[in-house]
Amino acid sequence: MNINERKENKLLNRVEITFSWRHTGKTTPSRKEVMDIVRTLEPGSNPDWIVVKDCVTRYGQPLTTGTAFIYGSAESMAVEPSYIHKRHESFRSGTADAAPAAEATKEGGDE
């Protein structure tokens, strides 16, 4: 992965990274794979506070480009729209296990 631009946005308490990833001979990387690599590029970042946006793979080319935001706190992530939070909730540490448990209680049982 190549970092094309890295900018610290102190007003929004985040680091903004524009990247390009050439994945010759491999499949298109998933959002989770992109988030894992971004986490290694920014040591000390919390994986729950990473948002990947504008992830686009070029047709016929093994090139994916996009933008990643690494927030400094959960409160600073409030600027993101609700659909972005919904899109990333399966990658968060606490919500992946809580969602199936909530669905199980909705179904009920033999009462």
TORPA-4810 file (N, C-alpha, C, O; in nm, 3 decimals):
<nodes>
NODE_1_0.085_-0.117_0.000_0.000_0.000_0.000_0.089_0.123_0.000_0.188_0.129_0.074_M
NODE_2_0.055_0.218_-0.082_0.127_0.345_-0.088_0.040_0.455_-0.029_-0.078_0.465_-0.060_N
NODE_3_0.100_0.537_0.055_0.030_0.653_0.108_0.057_0.769_0.014_0.171_0.813_0.001_I
NODE_4_-0.048_0.819_-0.051_-0.033_0.931_-0.143_-0.029_1.063_-0.068_0.044_1.155_-0.105_N
NODE_5_-0.109_1.072_0.038_-0.113_1.194_0.118_-0.152_1.159_0.261_-0.240_1.076_0.285_E
NODE_6_-0.086_1.224_0.356_-0.119_1.207_0.498_-0.134_1.345_0.557_-0.042_1.427_0.550_R
NODE_7_-0.250_1.372_0.615_-0.279_1.504_0.667_-0.338_1.491_0.807_-0.429_1.410_0.829_K
NODE_8_-0.289_1.570_0.900_-0.346_1.572_1.034_-0.448_1.685_1.040_-0.415_1.801_1.018_E
NODE_9_-0.572_1.649_1.070_-0.679_1.745_1.082_-0.707_1.762_1.231_-0.783_1.685_1.291_N
NODE_10_-0.646_1.864_1.290_-0.658_1.885_1.434_-0.797_1.933_1.473_-0.843_1.907_1.585_K
NODE_11_-0.865_2.002_1.384_-0.999_2.051_1.412_-1.097_1.936_1.434_-1.182_1.943_1.523_L
NODE_12_-1.086_1.829_1.353_-1.174_1.714_1.366_-1.110_1.599_1.442_-1.170_1.492_1.455_L
NODE_13_-0.988_1.619_1.493_-0.917_1.519_1.574_-0.903_1.387_1.498_-0.940_1.280_1.547_N
NODE_14_-0.846_1.398_1.375_-0.827_1.278_1.295_-0.706_1.294_1.203_-0.661_1.405_1.175_R
NODE_15_-0.656_1.180_1.157_-0.552_1.175_1.055_-0.619_1.125_0.928_-0.689_1.024_0.930_V
NODE_16_-0.599_1.197_0.819_-0.661_1.162_0.692_-0.554_1.107_0.599_-0.454_1.173_0.572_E
NODE_17_-0.575_0.986_0.550_-0.479_0.919_0.463_-0.546_0.889_0.329_-0.654_0.830_0.324_I
NODE_18_-0.481_0.931_0.221_-0.523_0.893_0.087_-0.425_0.788_0.039_-0.304_0.810_0.042_T
NODE_19_-0.476_0.673_-0.004_-0.389_0.560_-0.036_-0.418_0.503_-0.174_-0.524_0.526_-0.232_F
NODE_20_-0.321_0.428_-0.224_-0.340_0.346_-0.344_-0.273_0.212_-0.315_-0.165_0.206_-0.257_S
NODE_21_-0.340_0.106_-0.357_-0.293_-0.029_-0.327_-0.296_-0.110_-0.456_-0.403_-0.135_-0.512_W
NODE_22_-0.180_-0.149_-0.503_-0.169_-0.233_-0.622_-0.167_-0.379_-0.575_-0.073_-0.421_-0.507_R
NODE_23_-0.269_-0.456_-0.612_-0.283_-0.594_-0.567_-0.279_-0.690_-0.685_-0.376_-0.760_-0.714_H
NODE_24_-0.165_-0.691_-0.752_-0.144_-0.776_-0.870_-0.146_-0.923_-0.830_-0.075_-0.963_-0.737_T
NODE_25_-0.226_-1.003_-0.899_-0.233_-1.146_-0.874_-0.317_-1.183_-0.754_-0.323_-1.301_-0.717_G
NODE_26_-0.383_-1.088_-0.693_-0.467_-1.113_-0.576_-0.607_-1.060_-0.602_-0.629_-0.985_-0.698_K
NODE_27_-0.700_-1.099_-0.516_-0.836_-1.048_-0.528_-0.843_-0.905_-0.476_-0.750_-0.855_-0.412_T
NODE_28_-0.954_-0.841_-0.505_-0.977_-0.706_-0.454_-0.979_-0.711_-0.301_-1.048_-0.795_-0.244_T
NODE_29_-0.905_-0.623_-0.234_-0.901_-0.628_-0.088_-1.035_-0.588_-0.027_-1.105_-0.500_-0.079_P
NODE_30_-1.070_-0.653_0.082_-1.194_-0.620_0.151_-1.173_-0.496_0.238_-1.059_-0.454_0.261_S
NODE_31_-1.280_-0.439_0.284_-1.272_-0.322_0.371_-1.196_-0.356_0.499_-1.121_-0.273_0.551_R
NODE_32_-1.214_-0.476_0.549_-1.144_-0.520_0.670_-0.992_-0.526_0.646_-0.914_-0.485_0.731_K
NODE_33_-0.951_-0.579_0.529_-0.809_-0.584_0.497_-0.749_-0.444_0.488_-0.637_-0.421_0.534_E
NODE_34_-0.823_-0.351_0.429_-0.775_-0.214_0.419_-0.763_-0.153_0.559_-0.665_-0.084_0.588_V
NODE_35_-0.861_-0.178_0.644_-0.857_-0.123_0.780_-0.738_-0.181_0.858_-0.674_-0.109_0.935_M
NODE_36_-0.708_-0.309_0.840_-0.596_-0.371_0.909_-0.463_-0.310_0.866_-0.375_-0.287_0.949_D
NODE_37_-0.448_-0.285_0.737_-0.322_-0.226_0.690_-0.310_-0.081_0.734_-0.201_-0.036_0.770_I
NODE_38_-0.420_-0.007_0.732_-0.417_0.132_0.780_-0.377_0.135_0.927_-0.302_0.223_0.970_V
NODE_39_-0.425_0.039_1.004_-0.391_0.033_1.147_-0.241_0.011_1.165_-0.182_0.066_1.258_R
NODE_40_-0.178_-0.068_1.079_-0.034_-0.089_1.090_0.045_0.033_1.045_0.157_0.055_1.091_T
NODE_41_-0.013_0.114_0.956_0.055_0.235_0.910_0.055_0.345_1.016_0.144_0.429_1.018_L
NODE_42_-0.046_0.344_1.103_-0.056_0.441_1.211_-0.046_0.369_1.344_-0.148_0.329_1.401_E
NODE_43_0.076_0.350_1.396_0.091_0.278_1.522_0.020_0.349_1.636_0.021_0.472_1.645_P
NODE_44_-0.041_0.271_1.722_-0.113_0.326_1.836_-0.256_0.366_1.806_-0.324_0.418_1.894_G
NODE_45_-0.302_0.344_1.684_-0.439_0.380_1.651_-0.536_0.272_1.699_-0.503_0.153_1.700_S
NODE_46_-0.653_0.314_1.738_-0.757_0.223_1.783_-0.834_0.172_1.661_-0.886_0.253_1.584_N
NODE_47_-0.844_0.041_1.641_-0.915_-0.010_1.522_-1.063_0.025_1.521_-1.125_0.024_1.415_P
NODE_48_-1.121_0.056_1.636_-1.262_0.095_1.641_-1.285_0.237_1.591_-1.399_0.277_1.567_D
NODE_49_-1.179_0.313_1.576_-1.190_0.453_1.536_-1.136_0.478_1.395_-1.100_0.590_1.360_W
NODE_50_-1.129_0.372_1.313_-1.083_0.384_1.175_-1.204_0.375_1.082_-1.289_0.287_1.097_I
NODE_51_-1.210_0.468_0.986_-1.317_0.471_0.887_-1.254_0.472_0.749_-1.167_0.554_0.720_V
NODE_52_-1.296_0.380_0.663_-1.247_0.374_0.525_-1.358_0.424_0.434_-1.471_0.376_0.438_V
NODE_53_-1.323_0.524_0.352_-1.421_0.584_0.261_-1.365_0.585_0.119_-1.244_0.572_0.098_K
NODE_54_-1.454_0.600_0.024_-1.417_0.619_-0.117_-1.322_0.512_-0.167_-1.228_0.542_-0.241_D
NODE_55_-1.343_0.389_-0.128_-1.258_0.277_-0.169_-1.306_0.229_-0.306_-1.416_0.175_-0.318_C
NODE_56_-1.224_0.251_-0.409_-1.262_0.222_-0.546_-1.155_0.137_-0.612_-1.036_0.168_-0.603_V
NODE_57_-1.197_0.029_-0.678_-1.106_-0.055_-0.757_-1.130_-0.025_-0.903_-1.243_-0.026_-0.950_T
NODE_58_-1.023_0.001_-0.976_-1.031_0.033_-1.118_-1.068_-0.093_-1.198_-1.012_-0.200_-1.175_R
NODE_59_-1.160_-0.079_-1.290_-1.203_-0.191_-1.373_-1.087_-0.236_-1.461_-1.026_-0.155_-1.531_Y
NODE_60_-1.057_-0.365_-1.456_-0.951_-0.422_-1.538_-0.811_-0.397_-1.486_-0.714_-0.437_-1.551_G
NODE_61_-0.797_-0.332_-1.372_-0.666_-0.304_-1.315_-0.661_-0.352_-1.172_-0.760_-0.342_-1.100_Q
NODE_62_-0.548_-0.402_-1.129_-0.535_-0.441_-0.988_-0.494_-0.322_-0.901_-0.392_-0.327_-0.833_P
NODE_63_-0.575_-0.216_-0.904_-0.543_-0.094_-0.830_-0.666_-0.047_-0.753_-0.772_-0.023_-0.812_L
NODE_64_-0.652_-0.034_-0.623_-0.758_0.017_-0.538_-0.709_0.146_-0.474_-0.598_0.151_-0.421_T
NODE_65_-0.793_0.249_-0.478_-0.759_0.376_-0.415_-0.869_0.411_-0.315_-0.981_0.361_-0.325_T
NODE_66_-0.836_0.495_-0.222_-0.937_0.535_-0.124_-0.882_0.631_-0.021_-0.769_0.679_-0.029_G
NODE_67_-0.967_0.658_0.077_-0.935_0.748_0.187_-0.967_0.678_0.317_-1.069_0.610_0.329_T
NODE_68_-0.880_0.696_0.415_-0.903_0.640_0.549_-0.889_0.751_0.651_-0.798_0.834_0.642_A
NODE_69_-0.979_0.753_0.748_-0.974_0.848_0.858_-0.945_0.773_0.985_-1.015_0.676_1.017_F
NODE_70_-0.844_0.815_1.060_-0.812_0.757_1.189_-0.843_0.863_1.293_-0.774_0.964_1.303_I
NODE_71_-0.948_0.839_1.370_-0.992_0.935_1.470_-0.917_0.917_1.600_-0.867_0.809_1.630_Y
NODE_72_-0.910_1.025_1.678_-0.841_1.022_1.806_-0.930_0.979_1.921_-0.880_0.940_2.026_G
NODE_73_-1.062_0.985_1.903_-1.155_0.944_2.009_-1.289_0.907_1.947_-1.318_0.939_1.832_S
NODE_74_-1.370_0.839_2.027_-1.503_0.800_1.980_-1.593_0.923_1.964_-1.679_0.926_1.876_A
NODE_75_-1.573_1.023_2.048_-1.654_1.145_2.040_-1.628_1.221_1.910_-1.719_1.281_1.854_E
NODE_76_-1.504_1.218_1.862_-1.473_1.290_1.739_-1.533_1.221_1.617_-1.545_1.283_1.511_S
NODE_77_-1.570_1.093_1.629_-1.633_1.021_1.518_-1.778_1.063_1.495_-1.841_1.018_1.399_M
NODE_78_-1.831_1.148_1.581_-1.970_1.192_1.568_-1.994_1.271_1.440_-2.109_1.287_1.399_A
NODE_79_-1.889_1.321_1.376_-1.907_1.397_1.252_-1.941_1.306_1.134_-1.989_1.354_1.032_V
NODE_80_-1.918_1.177_1.148_-1.950_1.083_1.041_-2.100_1.057_1.036_-2.164_1.048_1.141_E
NODE_81_-2.157_1.044_0.917_-2.300_1.016_0.905_-2.335_0.877_0.960_-2.247_0.791_0.973_P
NODE_82_-2.460_0.856_0.991_-2.503_0.730_1.052_-2.481_0.611_0.960_-2.452_0.501_1.009_S
NODE_83_-2.493_0.628_0.827_-2.472_0.513_0.738_-2.327_0.467_0.739_-2.300_0.350_0.715_Y
NODE_84_-2.233_0.556_0.766_-2.092_0.517_0.777_-2.072_0.435_0.903_-2.001_0.334_0.900_I
NODE_85_-2.133_0.476_1.013_-2.124_0.398_1.137_-2.186_0.260_1.117_-2.131_0.160_1.163_H
NODE_86_-2.299_0.254_1.048_-2.366_0.127_1.021_-2.278_0.036_0.934_-2.271_-0.084_0.957_K
NODE_87_-2.212_0.094_0.833_-2.127_0.019_0.743_-2.007_-0.042_0.814_-1.960_-0.150_0.777_R
NODE_88_-1.956_0.026_0.917_-1.836_-0.019_0.987_-1.864_-0.094_1.117_-1.770_-0.140_1.182_H
NODE_89_-1.990_-0.107_1.158_-2.018_-0.166_1.289_-1.979_-0.314_1.298_-1.951_-0.362_1.407_E
NODE_90_-1.978_-0.386_1.188_-1.937_-0.527_1.194_-1.787_-0.542_1.217_-1.741_-0.650_1.255_S
NODE_91_-1.710_-0.436_1.195_-1.566_-0.440_1.217_-1.527_-0.394_1.356_-1.411_-0.407_1.395_F
NODE_92_-1.619_-0.340_1.431_-1.590_-0.288_1.565_-1.580_-0.403_1.664_-1.642_-0.508_1.644_R
NODE_93_-1.504_-0.385_1.769_-1.476_-0.495_1.862_-1.597_-0.533_1.946_-1.616_-0.652_1.973_S
NODE_94_-1.678_-0.440_1.989_-1.789_-0.472_2.079_-1.918_-0.508_2.008_-2.000_-0.580_2.065_G
NODE_95_-1.940_-0.460_1.887_-2.071_-0.476_1.824_-2.086_-0.609_1.750_-2.198_-0.654_1.729_T
NODE_96_-1.979_-0.671_1.710_-1.990_-0.794_1.632_-2.050_-0.907_1.715_-2.127_-0.987_1.662_A
NODE_97_-2.017_-0.913_1.844_-2.070_-1.018_1.929_-2.208_-0.981_1.984_-2.287_-1.069_2.015_D
NODE_98_-2.236_-0.853_1.997_-2.362_-0.810_2.058_-2.480_-0.825_1.962_-2.592_-0.850_2.006_A
NODE_99_-2.458_-0.811_1.832_-2.567_-0.817_1.735_-2.636_-0.953_1.732_-2.759_-0.956_1.735_A
NODE_100_-2.565_-1.066_1.726_-2.636_-1.194_1.725_-2.712_-1.220_1.855_-2.818_-1.282_1.852_P
NODE_101_-2.661_-1.174_1.967_-2.730_-1.195_2.094_-2.860_-1.117_2.098_-2.960_-1.165_2.152_A
NODE_102_-2.862_-0.997_2.041_-2.983_-0.918_2.038_-3.087_-0.983_1.947_-3.206_-0.980_1.978_A
NODE_103_-3.045_-1.040_1.835_-3.138_-1.108_1.746_-3.197_-1.232_1.811_-3.314_-1.263_1.788_E
NODE_104_-3.120_-1.302_1.889_-3.169_-1.424_1.953_-3.277_-1.394_2.055_-3.369_-1.474_2.071_A
NODE_105_-3.270_-1.280_2.123_-3.371_-1.248_2.222_-3.500_-1.200_2.156_-3.606_-1.208_2.217_T
NODE_106_-3.494_-1.151_2.032_-3.613_-1.104_1.962_-3.702_-1.219_1.918_-3.824_-1.204_1.911_K
NODE_107_-3.643_-1.335_1.888_-3.720_-1.445_1.831_-3.814_-1.510_1.933_-3.919_-1.563_1.896_E
NODE_108_-3.779_-1.505_2.057_-3.864_-1.567_2.159_-3.840_-1.716_2.167_-3.735_-1.765_2.125_G
NODE_109_-3.935_-1.787_2.221_-3.915_-1.929_2.238_-4.047_-2.000_2.261_-4.151_-1.949_2.220_G
NODE_110_-4.046_-2.115_2.324_-4.165_-2.193_2.350_-4.221_-2.150_2.486_-4.201_-2.219_2.586_D
NODE_111_-4.289_-2.041_2.489_-4.341_-1.990_2.617_-4.488_-2.020_2.632_-4.548_-1.984_2.734_E
</nodes>
